[in-house]
Amino acid sequence: MASDKVLHITDHDFEEQVIKGKGLILVDFWAEWCGPCRMVAPILEELAVEYEGRITVTKLNVDENRETAARFGIQSIPTILFFKDGSRVEQVIGALPKSAIKGKIQQYL
């Protein structure tokens, strides 16, 4: 699919990529073993292509990056945090349909 459009981030580059980032940035907190996370992944890849140049879609593996997950109180995955110009503006938990995620994107563009 279009996974080259989705940026994989870590504890080490979260600050640079998200907090100092410009525009609307989605951060998908996920893990390999999480079934619902695997359901959301292709939706986020599609949205990354659809909104290319207007949003940034990122993924952060919570098993490998516990510091950032703890910093934002992530207790359930998948969780998507929306950041606008470095400020957290929205959080959604669970495997939402594409239309619901798209609605949130439209709200903040």
N, CA and C of each residue as an Amber inpcrd file, in Angstrom:
protein
   327
   0.8630000  -1.2010000   0.0000000   0.0000000   0.0000000   0.0000000
   0.8920000   1.2420000   0.0000000   0.4460000   2.3030000   0.5970000
   1.1460000   3.5920000   0.5240000   1.9350000   3.9020000   1.7870000
   2.5220000   2.8820000   2.3980000   3.1710000   3.0920000   3.6890000
   4.3480000   4.0620000   3.6330000   4.8360000   4.3890000   2.4400000
   5.9000000   5.3920000   2.3370000   5.3880000   6.7910000   2.6650000
   4.0840000   6.9640000   2.7360000   3.4790000   8.2570000   3.0780000
   3.2680000   8.4100000   4.5810000   3.4080000   7.3020000   5.3270000
   3.2260000   7.3200000   6.7780000   4.6010000   7.3100000   7.4320000
   4.8320000   8.2640000   8.3140000   6.1270000   8.4330000   8.9680000
   6.1560000   7.6450000  10.2790000   7.1220000   6.7550000  10.4190000
   7.2950000   6.0030000  11.6670000   8.2070000   6.8130000  12.5750000
   7.6850000   7.1540000  13.7660000   8.4430000   7.9960000  14.6910000
   8.7560000   7.2250000  15.9740000   9.6610000   7.7830000  16.7770000
  10.1050000   7.1460000  18.0190000  10.1140000   8.1700000  19.1540000
  10.4410000   7.6740000  20.3430000  10.6130000   8.5820000  21.4880000
  11.6510000   9.6560000  21.1600000  12.6770000   9.2620000  20.4240000
  13.8050000  10.1570000  20.1540000  13.4780000  11.2970000  19.1940000
  12.5780000  11.0540000  18.2460000  12.2870000  12.1280000  17.2860000
  10.8610000  12.6820000  17.4060000  10.1130000  12.2630000  18.4330000
   8.7390000  12.7430000  18.6150000   8.6850000  14.2610000  18.7360000
   9.5370000  14.8000000  19.5670000   9.5560000  16.2580000  19.7990000
   9.7670000  17.0090000  18.4830000  10.7670000  16.5760000  17.7240000
  11.1150000  17.2330000  16.4600000  10.0140000  17.0800000  15.4140000
   9.4680000  15.8620000  15.2910000   8.4990000  15.5680000  14.2400000
   7.0850000  16.0690000  14.5490000   6.7080000  16.0340000  15.8170000
   5.3170000  16.3450000  16.1770000   5.1880000  17.6810000  16.9120000
   5.8670000  17.8230000  18.0260000   5.7140000  19.0350000  18.8400000
   6.2350000  20.2680000  18.0930000   7.3330000  20.1180000  17.3690000
   7.8740000  21.2390000  16.5960000   7.3470000  21.2440000  15.1660000
   6.4930000  20.2900000  14.8350000   5.9440000  20.1890000  13.4870000
   4.9110000  21.2580000  13.2050000   4.7030000  21.5240000  11.9390000
   3.7180000  22.5240000  11.5190000   2.5040000  21.8350000  10.8970000
   1.3580000  22.4690000  11.0670000   0.1390000  21.9400000  10.4740000
  -0.4750000  20.8240000  11.3100000  -1.3460000  20.0470000  10.6700000
  -2.0710000  18.9720000  11.3480000  -1.2620000  17.6850000  11.2540000
  -0.9840000  17.1000000  12.4190000  -0.2100000  15.8660000  12.4910000
  -1.0120000  14.8370000  13.2890000  -1.2140000  13.6610000  12.6960000
  -1.8810000  12.5480000  13.3690000  -0.8080000  11.6130000  13.8840000
  -0.9460000  11.1810000  15.1330000  -0.0250000  10.2020000  15.6960000
  -0.8370000   8.9700000  16.0830000  -0.5600000   7.8650000  15.4050000
  -1.2200000   6.5940000  15.6830000  -0.3610000   5.8120000  16.6720000
  -0.8600000   5.6510000  17.8990000  -0.1800000   4.8350000  18.9020000
  -0.6730000   3.4040000  18.7040000   0.2430000   2.4690000  18.4110000
  -0.1310000   1.1190000  18.0100000   0.9040000   0.1010000  18.5090000
   0.6100000  -1.1810000  18.2700000   1.5670000  -2.2650000  18.5560000
   1.3260000  -3.3860000  17.5450000   2.3750000  -4.1580000  17.2870000
   2.3100000  -5.2650000  16.3230000   1.2070000  -6.2650000  16.6470000
   1.0330000  -6.5810000  17.9230000   0.1130000  -7.6340000  18.3590000
  -1.3510000  -7.1930000  18.4010000  -1.5970000  -5.9260000  18.1370000
  -2.9400000  -5.3340000  18.3020000  -3.7740000  -5.4850000  17.0270000
  -4.7990000  -6.3210000  17.0860000  -5.6810000  -6.5500000  15.9410000
  -6.3600000  -5.2840000  15.4420000  -7.0110000  -4.5240000  16.3150000
  -7.6520000  -3.2830000  15.8670000  -6.6570000  -2.2950000  15.2470000
  -5.4090000  -2.3140000  15.7350000  -4.3760000  -1.4380000  15.1540000
  -4.1280000  -1.8230000  13.6960000  -4.1190000  -3.1220000  13.4270000
  -3.9100000  -3.5950000  12.0520000  -5.0940000  -3.2320000  11.1610000
  -6.2760000  -3.0880000  11.7560000  -7.4530000  -2.6710000  10.9850000
  -7.3650000  -1.1890000  10.6090000  -6.8180000  -0.3750000  11.4930000
  -6.7270000   1.0670000  11.2800000  -5.5890000   1.4300000  10.3180000
  -4.5250000   0.6370000  10.3100000  -3.3270000   0.9580000   9.5240000
  -3.6190000   1.2720000   8.0520000  -4.3620000   0.4190000   7.3240000
  -4.6090000   0.7510000   5.9160000  -5.4660000   2.0020000   5.7290000
  -6.3350000   2.2850000   6.6810000  -7.1540000   3.5010000   6.6160000
  -6.2480000   4.7260000   6.7140000  -5.2990000   4.6920000   7.6560000
  -4.3860000   5.8220000   7.8260000  -3.4820000   5.9840000   6.6030000
  -3.0920000   4.8650000   6.0060000  -2.2840000   4.9370000   4.7830000
  -3.0690000   5.6060000   3.6560000  -4.3470000   5.2480000   3.5220000
  -5.2020000   5.8730000   2.5050000  -5.3400000   7.3720000   2.7620000
  -5.5610000   7.7370000   4.0170000  -5.7300000   9.1490000   4.3670000
  -4.4390000   9.9330000   4.1430000  -3.3010000   9.2960000   4.3980000
  -2.0080000   9.9510000   4.1590000  -1.8500000  10.3070000   2.6880000
  -2.3480000   9.4410000   1.8200000  -2.2890000   9.7040000   0.3730000
  -3.3120000  10.7780000  -0.0060000  -4.5440000  10.6270000   0.4730000
  -5.6180000  11.5740000   0.1480000  -5.2880000  13.0030000   0.5760000
  -4.6590000  13.1310000   1.7310000  -4.3870000  14.4570000   2.2930000
  -2.9070000  14.8320000   2.1950000  -2.1920000  14.1910000   1.2960000
  -0.7590000  14.4620000   1.1470000  -0.5280000  15.9580000   0.9300000
   0.4340000  16.4920000   1.6820000   0.7360000  17.9120000   1.5890000
  -0.1140000  18.7760000   2.5100000  -1.1750000  18.1850000   3.0740000
  -2.0540000  18.9510000   3.9730000  -1.9930000  18.4620000   5.4100000
  -1.6910000  17.1640000   5.5970000  -1.5260000  16.6010000   6.9390000
  -0.2910000  15.7010000   6.9350000   0.1730000  15.3830000   8.1300000
   1.2400000  14.4040000   8.3010000   0.6740000  13.2700000   9.1380000
   0.8020000  12.0410000   8.6430000   0.3380000  10.8660000   9.3750000
   1.5660000  10.1310000   9.9020000   1.5830000   9.8910000  11.2150000
   2.7140000   9.2120000  11.8390000   2.2250000   8.0180000  12.6440000
   3.1440000   7.0920000  12.9110000   2.8550000   5.9260000  13.7370000
   3.9430000   5.8130000  14.7950000   3.5320000   5.4960000  16.0250000
   4.4710000   5.2990000  17.1150000   4.1520000   3.9660000  17.7910000
   5.0800000   3.0310000  17.7280000   4.9090000   1.7150000  18.3330000
   5.0720000   1.8450000  19.8470000   4.0140000   1.5540000  20.5990000
   4.0390000   1.7600000  22.0490000   4.9450000   0.7790000  22.7740000
   5.1720000  -0.4000000  22.1940000   6.0640000  -1.3750000  22.8240000
   7.5200000  -0.9270000  22.7470000   7.8640000  -0.2380000  21.6740000
   9.2390000   0.2060000  21.4590000   9.4830000   1.6310000  21.9530000
   8.4080000   2.3680000  22.2330000   8.5180000   3.7900000  22.6030000
   7.6180000   4.1010000  23.7920000   7.9450000   3.5090000  24.9010000
   7.0930000   3.6200000  26.0960000   7.0790000   5.0220000  26.7080000
   8.1530000   5.7560000  26.5380000   8.2610000   7.0920000  27.1330000
   7.1840000   8.0330000  26.5950000   7.0370000   8.0760000  25.2840000
   6.0410000   8.9730000  24.6760000   4.6310000   8.4980000  24.9900000
   4.4110000   7.1860000  24.9550000   3.0900000   6.6470000  25.2910000
   2.7110000   7.0230000  26.7210000   3.6570000   6.9180000  27.6470000
   3.3960000   7.2840000  29.0440000   3.1600000   8.7810000  29.1790000
   3.9410000   9.5700000  28.4550000   3.8150000  11.0420000  28.5060000
   2.3980000  11.4940000  28.1750000   1.7510000  10.7960000  27.2320000
   0.4030000  11.1900000  26.8200000  -0.6820000  10.2980000  27.4180000
  -0.3230000   9.4680000  28.3860000  -1.3050000   8.6530000  29.0960000
  -2.0140000   7.6360000  28.2240000  -1.3190000   7.0840000  27.2490000
  -1.9310000   6.1060000  26.3470000  -2.1100000   4.7920000  27.1050000
  -3.3660000   4.3700000  27.2770000  -3.6560000   3.1370000  27.9930000
  -4.3550000   2.1200000  27.1190000  -4.9690000   2.5640000  26.0280000
  -5.6330000   1.6760000  25.0890000  -5.1180000   1.9870000  23.6970000
  -4.9690000   0.9420000  22.8990000  -4.5650000   1.1580000  21.5100000
  -5.5410000   0.4240000  20.6060000  -5.7480000   0.9190000  19.4120000
  -5.1270000   2.1120000  18.8610000  -5.6990000   3.3970000  19.4670000
  -4.8250000   4.3460000  19.6520000  -5.2090000   5.7060000  20.0270000
  -4.5750000   6.6360000  19.0130000  -5.3590000   7.5610000  18.4940000
  -4.8290000   8.5570000  17.5660000  -4.9200000   9.9140000  18.2420000
  -3.7680000  10.5740000  18.3340000  -3.7360000  11.9470000  18.8280000
  -3.5670000  12.8750000  17.6340000  -4.2900000  13.9700000  17.6560000
  -4.2030000  14.9890000  16.6120000  -3.4890000  16.2030000  17.2030000
  -2.4460000  16.6430000  16.5230000  -1.7000000  17.8310000  16.9310000
  -1.8110000  18.8760000  15.8360000  -2.0340000  20.1150000  16.2310000
  -2.0660000  21.2150000  15.2670000  -1.0070000  22.2170000  15.7040000
  -0.0210000  22.4120000  14.8480000   1.0990000  23.3120000  15.1360000
   1.6990000  23.0450000  16.5230000   1.8550000  21.7570000  16.8490000
   2.5130000  21.3520000  18.0760000   1.6250000  21.1950000  19.2920000
   0.3670000  21.6100000  19.2050000  -0.5510000  21.4940000  20.3430000
  -1.5240000  20.3420000  20.1200000  -1.7160000  19.5580000  21.1510000
  -2.6690000  18.4420000  21.0680000  -4.0860000  19.0060000  21.0520000
  -4.8550000  18.6240000  20.0250000  -6.2040000  19.1710000  19.8860000
  -7.3040000  18.1190000  19.9820000  -6.9340000  16.8410000  19.8500000
  -7.9740000  15.8030000  19.8240000  -7.3500000  14.4570000  20.1280000
  -8.1740000  13.5630000  20.6820000  -7.7590000  12.1810000  20.9080000
  -8.9290000  11.2820000  20.5780000  -8.6570000  10.2260000  19.8150000
  -9.6780000   9.2180000  19.5480000  -9.0930000   7.8550000  19.8780000
  -9.9230000   7.0170000  20.4870000  -9.4800000   5.6940000  20.9200000
 -10.3050000   4.6380000  20.2040000  -9.6190000   3.6150000  19.7260000
 -10.2970000   2.4880000  19.0940000 -10.1910000   2.5250000  17.5820000
 -10.6550000   1.4410000  16.9830000 -10.6020000   1.2910000  15.5300000
 -11.8160000   1.9780000  14.9070000 -11.6600000   3.2460000  14.6010000
 -12.7530000   4.0200000  14.0180000 -12.8110000   3.8090000  12.5110000
 -13.9950000   3.9500000  11.9180000 -14.0890000   3.8680000  10.4640000
 -13.4260000   5.0800000   9.8040000 -13.0930000   4.9210000   8.5450000
 -12.4200000   5.9800000   7.7970000 -13.1970000   7.2900000   7.8560000
 -14.5190000   7.2080000   7.7330000 -15.3410000   8.4300000   7.7240000
 -15.1980000   9.2180000   9.0230000 -15.0710000   8.5240000  10.1520000
 -14.9440000   9.2060000  11.4450000 -13.5940000   9.9110000  11.5540000
 -12.5320000   9.2320000  11.1150000 -11.1980000   9.8430000  11.1700000
 -11.1330000  11.0190000  10.2010000 -11.7250000  10.8360000   9.0350000
 -11.7560000  11.8950000   8.0240000 -12.4960000  13.1220000   8.5580000
 -13.5720000  12.9000000   9.3010000 -14.3390000  13.9980000   9.9030000
 -13.4880000  14.8050000  10.8670000 -12.6730000  14.1140000  11.6580000
 -11.7750000  14.8050000  12.5890000 -10.7210000  15.6180000  11.8260000
 -10.1860000  15.0320000  10.7670000  -9.1890000  15.7430000   9.9480000
  -9.8130000  17.0270000   9.4050000 -10.9920000  16.9180000   8.8180000
 -11.6850000  18.0790000   8.2320000 -11.9340000  19.1610000   9.2820000
 -12.2240000  18.7320000  10.5020000 -12.5030000  19.6640000  11.5850000
 -11.3010000  20.5620000  11.8830000 -10.1000000  20.0330000  11.7080000
  -8.8920000  20.7720000  12.1020000  -8.0930000  21.3350000  10.9250000
  -8.5120000  21.0550000   9.7050000  -7.7760000  21.6240000   8.5660000
  -8.1540000  23.0830000   8.3460000
